[in-house]
């Protein structure tokens, strides 16, 4: 089963997806939502990609490596954007994204 082989990646993907979804929701509640637009956009992209790769791994997709490469790039971009903001949710999201990008590179 592919899931066992990718256990660490799947855990990181799920945690990143949750952190991005939380950050997305929290950014929408900030006073200056317009300033958070880039963060919100990348949170959505990253959460969706992490969820998709997690599902692809669980069904043993032949594209895991390629998807992991794309996911690592999106996670890196999201981490970079979130790190620009002092909000706790952004900082935690950036950390989860960095960890996920690292795990994705291992399987890319």
N, CA and C of each residue as an Amber inpcrd file, in Angstrom:
protein
   324
   0.8420000  -1.1880000   0.0000000   0.0000000   0.0000000   0.0000000
   0.8880000   1.2530000   0.0000000   0.6040000   2.1590000  -0.8840000
   1.3930000   3.3750000  -1.0410000   1.3210000   4.2570000   0.2030000
   0.2290000   4.1890000   0.9190000   0.0460000   5.0630000   2.0750000
   1.1550000   4.8800000   3.1150000   1.5800000   3.6460000   3.3660000
   2.6040000   3.3850000   4.3710000   3.9290000   4.0180000   3.9580000
   4.2620000   3.8890000   2.6870000   5.4970000   4.4430000   2.1400000
   5.5250000   5.9690000   2.2710000   4.3630000   6.5830000   2.1680000
   4.2580000   8.0400000   2.1770000   3.6340000   8.5820000   3.4570000
   3.7320000   7.8150000   4.5290000   3.0680000   8.1780000   5.7860000
   3.4470000   9.5810000   6.2770000   4.7420000   9.9160000   6.3060000
   5.1710000  11.2400000   6.7770000   4.6590000  12.3430000   5.8590000
   4.6980000  12.1060000   4.5640000   4.2130000  13.1030000   3.6050000
   2.7190000  13.3270000   3.7880000   1.9780000  12.2500000   3.9470000
   0.5320000  12.3890000   4.1040000   0.1750000  13.1580000   5.3780000
   0.9200000  12.9140000   6.4380000   0.6860000  13.6500000   7.6940000
   0.9740000  15.1370000   7.4770000   2.0990000  15.4390000   6.8340000
   2.4640000  16.8360000   6.5800000   1.4600000  17.5010000   5.6430000
   0.9990000  16.7750000   4.6330000   0.0030000  17.3120000   3.7030000
  -1.2830000  17.6700000   4.4280000  -1.7290000  16.7640000   5.2860000
  -2.9860000  17.0010000   6.0050000  -2.8480000  18.1890000   6.9660000
  -1.7340000  18.2450000   7.6860000  -1.5170000  19.3500000   8.6200000
  -1.4060000  20.6800000   7.8800000  -0.7610000  20.6610000   6.7170000
  -0.6300000  21.8820000   5.9330000  -1.9970000  22.3310000   5.4080000
  -2.7690000  21.3810000   4.9230000  -4.1110000  21.7060000   4.4310000
  -4.9350000  22.3550000   5.5460000  -4.8910000  21.7810000   6.7370000
  -5.6500000  22.3360000   7.8550000  -5.1370000  23.7290000   8.2350000
  -3.8210000  23.9110000   8.2660000  -3.2430000  25.2180000   8.6190000
  -3.6250000  26.2680000   7.5800000  -3.5890000  25.8850000   6.3090000
  -3.9540000  26.8220000   5.2370000  -5.4370000  27.1870000   5.3010000
  -6.2720000  26.2080000   5.5790000  -7.7090000  26.4940000   5.6900000
  -7.9880000  27.4110000   6.8810000  -7.3030000  27.1840000   7.9780000
  -7.4780000  28.0350000   9.1480000  -6.9730000  29.4490000   8.8620000
  -5.8200000  29.5350000   8.2100000  -5.2470000  30.8360000   7.8760000
  -6.1710000  31.5890000   6.9100000  -6.6640000  30.8850000   5.9200000
  -7.6030000  31.4590000   4.9540000  -8.8000000  32.0810000   5.6690000
  -9.4170000  31.3030000   6.5440000 -10.5890000  31.7610000   7.2820000
 -10.2470000  32.9370000   8.1950000  -9.1070000  32.8480000   8.8590000
  -8.6850000  33.9200000   9.7660000  -8.3480000  35.1990000   9.0100000
  -7.7120000  35.0640000   7.8520000  -7.3820000  36.2450000   7.0400000
  -8.6420000  36.9890000   6.6120000  -9.6920000  36.2420000   6.3290000
 -10.9500000  36.8730000   5.9270000 -11.5650000  37.7100000   7.0440000
 -11.1560000  37.4540000   8.2840000 -11.6870000  38.1780000   9.4390000
 -10.7970000  39.3420000   9.8640000  -9.6640000  39.5200000   9.1910000
  -8.7550000  40.6170000   9.5260000  -9.3800000  41.9510000   9.1200000
  -8.9720000  43.0190000   9.7900000  -9.4970000  44.3540000   9.5030000
  -9.2130000  44.7870000   8.0710000  -8.0120000  44.5290000   7.6030000
  -7.6260000  44.9300000   6.2510000  -7.5570000  43.6960000   5.3530000
  -8.7130000  43.1860000   4.9660000  -8.7920000  41.9650000   4.1600000
  -8.0870000  42.1480000   2.8170000  -8.1930000  43.3490000   2.2820000
  -7.5640000  43.6200000   0.9820000  -6.0470000  43.3860000   1.0450000
  -5.4420000  43.7790000   2.1510000  -4.0120000  43.5800000   2.3250000
  -3.6700000  42.0870000   2.3930000  -4.6230000  41.2740000   2.7830000
  -4.4060000  39.8380000   2.9600000  -4.7500000  39.0380000   1.7020000
  -5.1050000  39.6980000   0.6210000  -5.5800000  39.0120000  -0.5840000
  -4.5890000  37.9850000  -1.1130000  -3.3170000  38.3330000  -1.1650000
  -2.3150000  37.3880000  -1.6550000  -2.2030000  36.1670000  -0.7660000
  -2.2700000  36.4020000   0.5130000  -2.2100000  35.3070000   1.4850000
  -3.4320000  34.4000000   1.3340000  -4.5830000  35.0060000   1.2310000
  -5.8280000  34.2470000   1.0790000  -5.7780000  33.3830000  -0.1840000
  -5.3450000  33.9770000  -1.2900000  -5.2680000  33.2500000  -2.5590000
  -4.3310000  32.0410000  -2.4490000  -3.1470000  32.2500000  -1.8700000
  -2.1920000  31.1480000  -1.7510000  -2.6410000  30.1050000  -0.7390000
  -3.3130000  30.5440000   0.3280000  -3.8700000  29.5710000   1.2810000
  -4.8080000  28.5980000   0.5640000  -5.6660000  29.1440000  -0.2970000
  -6.6230000  28.2890000  -1.0270000  -5.8910000  27.3500000  -1.9810000
  -4.9600000  27.8850000  -2.7440000  -4.1960000  27.0620000  -3.6940000
  -3.4820000  25.9290000  -2.9580000  -2.8300000  26.2890000  -1.8710000
  -2.0370000  25.3210000  -1.1210000  -2.9220000  24.2530000  -0.4720000
  -3.9880000  24.6700000   0.1710000  -4.8870000  23.7010000   0.8110000
  -5.4610000  22.7300000  -0.2200000  -5.8760000  23.2700000  -1.3570000
  -6.4500000  22.4070000  -2.3950000  -5.4100000  21.4210000  -2.9410000
  -4.2030000  21.9100000  -3.1870000  -3.1670000  21.0360000  -3.7350000
  -2.7560000  19.9670000  -2.7340000  -2.6270000  20.3470000  -1.4680000
  -2.2760000  19.3610000  -0.4380000  -3.3510000  18.2880000  -0.3240000
  -4.6060000  18.7020000  -0.3420000  -5.7050000  17.7330000  -0.2860000
  -5.7140000  16.8240000  -1.4970000  -5.4220000  17.4000000  -2.6630000
  -5.4110000  16.5930000  -3.8890000  -4.2610000  15.5850000  -3.8630000
  -3.0710000  16.0310000  -3.4510000  -1.9360000  15.1020000  -3.3990000
  -2.1750000  14.0080000  -2.3600000  -2.7540000  14.3660000  -1.2410000
  -3.0690000  13.3570000  -0.2160000  -4.0060000  12.2930000  -0.8070000
  -5.0170000  12.7300000  -1.5420000  -5.9440000  11.7850000  -2.1790000
  -5.2330000  10.9670000  -3.2620000  -4.3600000  11.6090000  -4.0240000
  -3.6370000  10.9070000  -5.0850000  -2.7450000   9.8120000  -4.5040000
  -2.1100000  10.1100000  -3.3880000  -1.2690000   9.1030000  -2.7280000
  -2.1350000   7.9480000  -2.2440000  -3.2840000   8.2480000  -1.6690000
  -4.1390000   7.1940000  -1.1100000  -4.6820000   6.2630000  -2.1890000
  -4.7660000   6.7360000  -3.4400000  -5.2300000   5.8610000  -4.5230000
  -4.0770000   5.3660000  -5.3840000  -2.8350000   5.6040000  -4.9210000
  -1.6300000   5.1390000  -5.6050000  -1.5510000   5.6530000  -7.0440000
  -1.7830000   6.9360000  -7.2050000  -1.7170000   7.5790000  -8.5110000
  -0.3260000   7.4150000  -9.1220000  -0.2500000   7.2410000 -10.4410000
   1.0660000   7.1610000 -11.0850000   1.7440000   8.5320000 -11.1820000
   1.0770000   9.5870000 -10.7480000   1.5970000  10.9520000 -10.8720000
   2.0620000  11.5420000  -9.5450000   2.2600000  10.7100000  -8.5440000
   2.6250000  11.1960000  -7.2150000   3.8650000  12.0830000  -7.2610000
   4.8860000  11.6490000  -7.9250000   6.1320000  12.4040000  -7.9780000
   5.9380000  13.7840000  -8.6070000   5.2480000  13.8190000  -9.7310000
   5.0060000  15.0940000 -10.4230000   4.1360000  16.0230000  -9.5840000
   3.0920000  15.4660000  -8.9860000   2.2040000  16.2660000  -8.1420000
   2.9460000  16.7860000  -6.9110000   3.8290000  15.9600000  -6.3550000
   4.6010000  16.3670000  -5.1790000   5.5220000  17.5360000  -5.5090000
   6.0640000  17.5380000  -6.7020000   6.9290000  18.6330000  -7.1330000
   6.1420000  19.9440000  -7.2120000   4.9580000  19.8920000  -7.7990000
   4.0990000  21.0730000  -7.8960000   3.6600000  21.5090000  -6.4930000
   3.3080000  20.5570000  -5.6710000   2.8560000  20.8650000  -4.3130000
   3.9650000  21.5560000  -3.5250000   5.1950000  21.0790000  -3.6560000
   6.3230000  21.7000000  -2.9510000   6.4620000  23.1660000  -3.3560000
   6.3160000  23.4570000  -4.6270000   6.4220000  24.8350000  -5.1360000
   5.3130000  25.7090000  -4.5340000   4.0900000  25.2010000  -4.5400000
   2.9690000  25.9640000  -3.9950000   3.1560000  26.1760000  -2.4900000
   3.5920000  25.1470000  -1.7820000   3.8380000  25.2770000  -0.3380000
   4.9310000  26.3060000  -0.0620000   5.9960000  26.2900000  -0.8620000
   7.0650000  27.2830000  -0.7000000   6.5230000  28.6960000  -0.8940000
   5.7300000  28.8870000  -1.9350000   5.1590000  30.2080000  -2.2180000
   4.2190000  30.6640000  -1.1040000   3.4100000  29.7480000  -0.6080000
   2.4730000  30.0780000   0.4650000   3.2440000  30.4150000   1.7480000
   4.2840000  29.6440000   2.0460000   5.0960000  29.9120000   3.2390000
   5.7340000  31.2900000   3.1450000   6.2440000  31.6280000   1.9710000
   6.8780000  32.9320000   1.7760000   5.8840000  34.0720000   1.9980000
   4.6860000  33.9220000   1.4540000   3.6640000  34.9670000   1.6150000
   3.2050000  35.0600000   3.0610000   2.8980000  33.9440000   3.6770000
   2.4070000  33.9670000   5.0550000   3.4560000  34.5300000   6.0130000
   4.7100000  34.2400000   5.7580000   5.7880000  34.7130000   6.6300000
   5.8840000  36.2380000   6.6480000   5.3260000  36.8960000   5.6430000
   5.3460000  38.3660000   5.5750000   4.4030000  39.0040000   6.5950000
   3.4730000  38.2320000   7.1270000   2.4430000  38.7590000   8.0160000
   2.7100000  38.3290000   9.4570000   2.4940000  39.2430000  10.3900000
   2.7850000  38.9770000  11.8030000   1.7030000  38.1770000  12.5190000
   0.5640000  37.9860000  11.8790000  -0.5360000  37.2570000  12.5280000
  -0.0880000  35.8400000  12.8900000  -0.5130000  35.3920000  14.0570000
  -0.1490000  34.0580000  14.5320000  -0.5750000  32.9780000  13.5380000
  -1.7770000  33.1140000  12.9750000  -2.2540000  32.1000000  12.0330000
  -1.3820000  32.0580000  10.7830000  -0.8660000  33.1920000  10.3500000
   0.0090000  33.2330000   9.1730000   1.3590000  32.5830000   9.4880000
   1.8890000  32.8740000  10.6720000   3.1790000  32.2990000  11.0470000
   3.0900000  30.7730000  11.1940000   2.0090000  30.2920000  11.7840000
   1.8210000  28.8450000  11.9250000   1.6140000  28.1910000  10.5610000
   0.9190000  28.8790000   9.6810000   0.6990000  28.3630000   8.3320000
   2.0300000  28.2790000   7.5810000   2.8430000  29.3210000   7.6860000
   4.1460000  29.3220000   7.0230000   4.9890000  28.1410000   7.4910000
   4.9480000  27.8630000   8.7820000   5.7060000  26.7420000   9.3400000
   5.2030000  25.4060000   8.7800000   3.8920000  25.2290000   8.7400000
   3.3150000  23.9860000   8.2110000   3.6410000  23.8320000   6.7220000
   3.6200000  24.9410000   5.9960000   3.9280000  24.9020000   4.5640000
   5.3800000  24.5160000   4.3150000   6.2850000  25.0520000   5.1230000
   7.7100000  24.7110000   4.9730000   7.9350000  23.2180000   5.2080000
   7.3180000  22.7060000   6.2550000   7.4550000  21.2840000   6.5850000
   6.8820000  20.4230000   5.4580000   5.7470000  20.8200000   4.9380000
   5.1000000  20.0680000   3.8750000   5.9390000  20.1020000   2.5960000
   6.4760000  21.2680000   2.2610000   7.3180000  21.3900000   1.0700000
   8.5210000  20.4590000   1.1650000   9.0920000  20.3680000   2.3460000
  10.2450000  19.4960000   2.5780000   9.8630000  18.0280000   2.3340000
   8.7180000  17.6210000   2.8760000   8.2530000  16.2370000   2.6940000
   7.9230000  15.9670000   1.2150000   7.3320000  16.9480000   0.5530000
   6.9930000  16.7770000  -0.8620000   8.2500000  16.6110000  -1.7160000
   9.2960000  17.3710000  -1.3920000  10.5440000  17.2460000  -2.1480000
  11.1460000  15.8570000  -2.0050000  10.9320000  15.2200000  -0.8720000
  11.4570000  13.8710000  -0.6460000  10.8260000  12.8530000  -1.5940000
   9.5930000  13.1050000  -2.0130000   8.9060000  12.1330000  -2.8830000
   8.7830000  12.6100000  -4.3270000   9.2440000  13.8260000  -4.5850000
   9.1570000  14.3670000  -5.9520000  10.1780000  13.6920000  -6.8720000
